[in-house]
Amino acid sequence: MAKASKNDQVRCPHCGATDISLDTKSGKLKCNFCRGLFDGEATNAAGGVKGLTTHEIGGGAEDIIPDEKTILTIKCKACGAEIVVNTDEATSARCHWCRHVLSINDKQPNGAVPDLVLPFKLEKSVAEKSIREFVDKRKFFAHPKFKQEFSTENTMGVYLPYMVVDVNAHARLKGEAEHQTRKYTVSDGDSERTYYDAAVYDVTRDFSLYVDDLTIESNTEKMNQNVLVNSNNVINAVMPFDTENAVAWDARYLRGFASEKRDTNVKALAPIVQTQVMDIARYQARLTMQYYDRGTVWTSEQIQMRGSRWKAAYLPIWLYSYLEDDGKKKLLHYVAVNARTGETSGSVPVHKPKLMAFSVLVEILGIILGWSWFRFWIVQDLDDDNPALWGALGLTPGFIFYWLQMNRYRSLSARHTHEKDTRSEIDDLKKADIYREERKRLSNSRIRGENGNAIKGSLSKGADKMLGKELSDMLGIDRMFGSQAQNGVETAEKNKK
């Protein structure tokens, strides 16, 4: 670990030099004189969630004070020179007299500099390979100009600002759930209809919830994840980060990388955090509801935030960008790589005339084959009340093909699955399952009004943004894409237990 001298210079523990930067390959600090590697100052960002009884805000997470602007005058503790730093352009600086790296964190009380930094670990060459592989799989419908101009040379390492939040909460959910007791088919002339009988229970789940390192974007531009105007959702989708390995803020980790400043305060982010904590509570409750195979309707959801801890953090991403300009509209596409885990997500410009032509061919083929073939092979197992059924029957195959390809190339549905990826645990679980009645001859395979799978805190609403909320609901996009993945996770959790 680096050692600080009396004049506050951080020195190499091997030779005492102060010329220090990040070694991407190891994720450690490197002395540029003796080439020795060492760790930065450890942090207690993770752990201790159960003991939170107040709302703690780290120095880097404090409100940004507009009066102080962004121009700082910092006195170098090594030689005494006064250096002017514009934090709009940089959050690290060197004294131009003695080359000492200035400690902005100690001099900036208005939230311009974070509490934590998670160093780059993935080398640029590895990130470039991931980006090329991602794009190569999507070249068929990619725009010709993009394919001609694509190059990973402009891939940049960027530290983006986030809030890392620990929460001690109490959740209480009340509602009703159904368990299937019988499934049978009734003939009516030449047709058959499937019915279900179900036992109905009044259910309650009451528990303490501990959320460790919930991570939220804290830059307004990146929080805007409207897929019609940007591709910020793909950056959101490369989470989670291993924030438990973050170290205390040190400007040396930023050498050679770009960075963006936080421009959102705790007050503005608190509602998002509370909503996502409720999503996590709903997900945890769902794992205790395996008996209710027809689903749950929560009629009352309460979350009490007993305590929280907020820390501002810089987290590392390798970012490739491409500006699509068709003369009428500009759209910035990103391919992002998590510089810790290698998780990759991206958006590729689509050549719409080519995609449209293939969609027409698919539509013609669908008409030739006939809706009866389509119903028999594709939707025979779907239920009458499932909106996915009406979407499949009501829409043409060409439209479905077009949307699926757009979703694949633009990653419209990509998002951080905070409800299951965030570290969390429950304690003091109190369950109440009271049998109420038996419901007969139900035509739907799931309970009506089911909301046990609801996710309300996602910043990315890909299907809703592209298709509109009503059409998205009618087609059952969430059920076709979201719930299947969630149910798979639940099944895995059940099998594990």
N, C-alpha and C positions, 0 to 999 in steps of 0.2 A: 504493500500500500504506500501511496505517495506520502511524503512527510512535508509539513509546512515549517518553514523557518520562522524566526522571530519577526521578520518583516513581511510575513504572510505569503511569501513565495512558496509554491508547491514544487518540491524538488524530487528528482529521481532518487529512490531509496538505494540505488546501486552506486551512483557516481556523484549525486548532488546537483546535476545539471537541471535547468529549468525549461529547456526547449523540449516540450512534451506534446505528443499528438496521439490520435487513435490508431491502433493497428487493427484494421478491419477483419483480418483473418482470425484473430484470437478474440476480438472484442475487448481487449485490454488497452491501457495506455502504454505508449512506447516512448522511451527516451531517444530522441534523435541524435544524441551524442554517443551513448554507449550501446544503444539498441536493446537495452533491457526492457522487459515487459512487467507491468504491475497493475493491480486493480485500483479503481477509484474508491472514494469513500463510500462505505456501505450505507444503506438506508433502511429504515424500519417501515417502508411503505406497505409491506404485507404483514398480516397477522394482527392479533389483538383486537379483532372486530367485536368479540363478545363483550369486551369491557367498555365499549363506547356508550356513553350516556349523555354526551353533549355534542354540539356540532362544531368540529374543529376545522379551521381553514388555514392551510399552510401559507407561508409568506409569499410564495410565488403564485398562489391562487387568490390572493386578496384582490379587491376591486381595482380595476385600472382607473387611475385618476387623470381625467383629461387635462386638468390644469398644469400637470407636470410635463405634458407633451411627450416628446420622445428624445429630446436632446439632453444628454447627461455630461457633466464635467466630473471626471474621476481622478482622484489624486493617486498616482502610482506609489505604492508602499515600498517599492524597491529603491527608486531614485528620487522620488518627491515631485516629479513632473506632473502637470495637470493636463489630462488628455480629454478631448471632446469626442463623444461617441453618439452617433445617431442610431438608436435602436430600431428605427424603421428599416434600416439597411443591414444591420448586423447586431447580434446579441453577444458577440465576443470581440475582443480587441487586444492589440498589443501596444505597449508603450514604445513609441518610435525612437526613444533614446536608449533604453536599456533592454528592450525586447521582452520585458516581463509581460506575461499574460495578465490582463487586468481582471479583477474580480467584480464583475457587474452585479452579481447576485447580492452582494452585501450593500450595494449602493443604489439599488433600484426598488423602492418600497411600493411601487404602484402596479405590480403584477406583470411587468413586461418580461421578466425572466422566470423560468419555471423552478419548481423545487427539485425535480428529478429529471434524469436523462437515461434513456435506455440505449446503450451503444450499438452501432452497426456491428453485425456479426457475419452477415452474408457478403461475400466479395462481389464486386461489380460484374465480373465475368460470369459468375453463377447466375446472377439476376438476369443478365443479358440472354443467357441460354434459356431461362424460363420464359422470358418475354418472346423470344423467337419461336419457341415451341407452341406457346399460346396462340400466336398469330398464324403460324403455319397451319394449324388445325382449322383456321377460319378464312382461308384465302379464296375459296371457290366463289363466294358471293361478296368478297371484299371489293371495295372500289378500286378500279384500275390505277388511278392516280396514287392511292395509298400504297398499293403493292409496288409501284414503281419507286416511290419515295421512302418506303419503310427502311429504317436503319436503326440499330440499337445504339448508335454512337452518341445520341443525345440523351441517353438514360442518365438521370441525375439521382444522387443520394440526397434525400430531403428529410429533415426533422420536422414533423408536423406537431402542432400543439393539441394536447388532450387534457381532460380532467380525469384523474384516477380517484375513484370514490369508494370508500368502505362504508357499509351501512349495517347498523344493528336495528332490525325492525320487528314488528309483530303483525302477523297477518291473520285475518279471519274471513273465511268464505262460507256462504250459506246458499243452498239451492236445492235442486232435485236432480236425480240421476236415474237411469233406466238400465235394467239387466234383462237381456232376452231370455225368455223361458220357452218359446216355441216359434218355429218357422214352418209354414205350410202353404201349399198351393191349392187354389180353388178354381175349378173349371167353370167357364161360363160360355157355353156354346163351343165355338171353335177357338176361343181365347182362354188363357190362363192368367191368373193373378196371384202374386205372392203376398201373404199377410204375415204379421208378427204379433206375438203376445209378449208383454213385458211387465216385469215387476218394477214398481216405482218406489223410490226411497227419498226421504228428506235427508240431506247430507250436510254435514258441517265439518270444516277443517280449520283448526285453530293451532297456530304454531309460532315459535320464534324463528326468524329468518336472518341468517348472517351472510352478507354479500361482500366478497373480497375482491377489490380492484375492478369494479365496474368502470369501463372506459368509455368516455364520451368525447366526441369532437368539440373543440372549443374555439374554432375559427369559423366565423359566420359564413364565409364563402363555401367552405367544405361541408358545413351543416346543411346547405341547400342541396338536396339530392333528388331534384326533379329531373328525371331521365329525358325529358323533352328538351332541356336546355343545357345539360351537362352530363358528365359521367362520374360524378363524385361518389356515387354509390359503390363503384368498384374499389375505391380506396377504403371505404367503410367495410367492404366484404373481406379484406385480407386480415382483419382482426380474427382472433385475439392475439395480443402480444404477451410475452412472458414478463409481465411488469414486476413480478416478484424479484427479478434480477436487475431492476433499475438501481442506479447509484445516485448519490447526491449530486446536484447540479455542479458541473465543471465545464467551463467554456472550451477546454482543450478537446473535448469530444466532438466539437463542432467544426474543427479545422478540416477544410477540404469539402465540406458539405453545405448545402443551402438549408435555410430554415424559415419558418413562418411564425408570426407572433400571434398569441392569443388575443382575441378582441371581444370575448364574451365573459361576463361575470357569473359568479355562483348563483345569484338570484335568477338570472335568465335560464340557467341550466337545471335548476332544482326541479321544476315540473317534469322535465324529461327524465331525470334520475328517478323520481318517484314513480312515474309511469312504467319505466323499465324494471324497477324493483317489483312492482305489482305483476308484471309479466313473468318475472322469475318465480314469484310466489305461486302464480297460477300454474306454472310448469311443475314446480315441486309438488303442488297439490295433486296434479294429474298423475304423478307417479304413484300416488297412494290410492288411485281410483281404478285399478286394473279390473276389478270385478264388474264394473259398469261398462259393458261392451257396447252399449248404445249411446254412450256419451253423457255429458253433464250440462246443465243450465245453471250458472251461478246467478242468483237474483240479488245477492248482496256481497260486495267485495270491499274490505276495509284494510288499509295498511297504515300502521303507526310507525313513524320514523323515530325510534328512540334515541339514536345518536348516529353521527356520520363524521367522516374524516375526508377532507378534500385536499388533493395535492395536484398542482399543475405539473405536467410532464411533457418532455419532448420524446416522441417515439419515431423510430427510423423506417423509412420506406424508400425503395428504389422505384423511380417513377419514369415511365416513358410517356410522352405526350405527342399528340398529332392534331393539328387544327384543320378541320374539314370546312371548306368554304365553297359553297355552290353558287355564290353570287347573290343569294337571297338571305341565307342564314349561315351563321358560323356555329360550329359545335366542336368543343375541345374534347378529344377522346384520350383516355388514360389507359395504360396497362400498368398495374401496380404490383409490386412484389414486397411482401413483408420481409424486411431485412434481418429478421431474427429466425423466422420459421420457414421462409421460402414460399408461403402461401401466395398464389397468384390469381389475380382477377383482372379483367380488362374489357374494353369496348373497342370494336373495330368498325370503321366506316363501311356501310353496306352500299353496294351498287344496286339501287332499287329497281331500275329497269330490268336487269337480269333476274333479280329475285321475283319481280312481278310476273315475268314471262314464265318462269318455272312454276309459279303458283297457279297460273292459268292452266298449264298443262296438268298439274295435279288435280285441279277442279274438273277438267274434262274427263280425266281418268276416273275420278270419283263418280261422276254422273253415269259413265258407261257401266261401271261395276254395280251401281245401284245402291240406294239407301238400305235395302233389305239385307244385302251382304254386309254393309257397314254395321248395321244394328246387330246382326248375328255374331260377327267376329269381334267387335269392338265394345259395344255397350250392353251386351246381353246381361252382364252382372251388375249394371248400375241400377239404382232404384229410382222410382218415379219422382221422389221428392228431391233427389240430388240435382242441384243446379248444373252440375257437369253434364248430366244427361241431356238437358234442354240445350245446353251450349253445343254439344256434339251433334244433336239432331237439327238444331236450328241454323247452325253455321255451315258453310260449305267447306269441304276439305282444303280448298285453295287458301281460304282465309286462315284456317288453322295452321297450315304449312307456313304461310307468310309470317304469322305471329311467332311460331316456334323458332323459325330461323332468326327473326329479329331479336328474340329473347336470347338466343345463343350467341349471336355476334355482338350484341350490345350489352349483354348481361343485365337485362332490365330487372330481373328478379333478385339479383345478387345483393346481399346485405349481411351484416354481422348478426348472427343468431345469438344475440345477447342473452336470451332466456335460458339457453343450455350451455353456452360456451363460457359464461362468467362463473368463476368459482363461487359456490354457495352451498350452504347446508342448513338443515332445519333441526330444531330441538323442541322439547316439550310439546310434542304433537298430541293434540286431543281430537279424536274422531267421534262423530256421532252419525250413525246410519240407521234410520228408523223407517221400517216398512210402512208404506201408506196404502197402496192399492195395486190391483192388477189391471192393466190396460189390454183390451182384446182387439183383434182384427185391425191392427195398425198397418197402413200401407207403406210407411217409410221405415227404412232400416236403421235410421239414427233418430235420436230424440229431437223434436222440433225446437228450434231456437238455440241449438247447441252453441255454447261459447267457451267451453272448457279449453279449447285450443287457441283462443283469441290472443293475438299479439298486437298491442296498441302503442308500443313505444318505439317502433321501428322508424328511423329517419328516412328509409328508402321504401317507397311505395311504387315499385316498378310497374306492375300490372295496372294499378289504379291510375297512375299518371298517364300511361300510354292509351288505355282503353276507356278510362272514365270509371268512377266508382260503381255506378249502377250496372254497367255492362260487365265489369269485372266480377261483381257479385253474381250476376245472372249466369255467367259462364263457369262459375265455381273455380276461378284460377287458384285461389288459396288452397282449395281442397285438392285440386289436381297436382299442384306443385309443392305447397307448403306442408299440408297436414300429413301427406304420405311420409315425408322425411321425419316429421315430428313423431308420427306413430312408430316409425322404424326405430327411433331413439328410445321410445318408451318400451318397445318390445325387447330391445337389447338390455335396457336397465332391468326389466322384469326377469329375463333369462339369467342375468348376472346374479340377481338376488336368489 
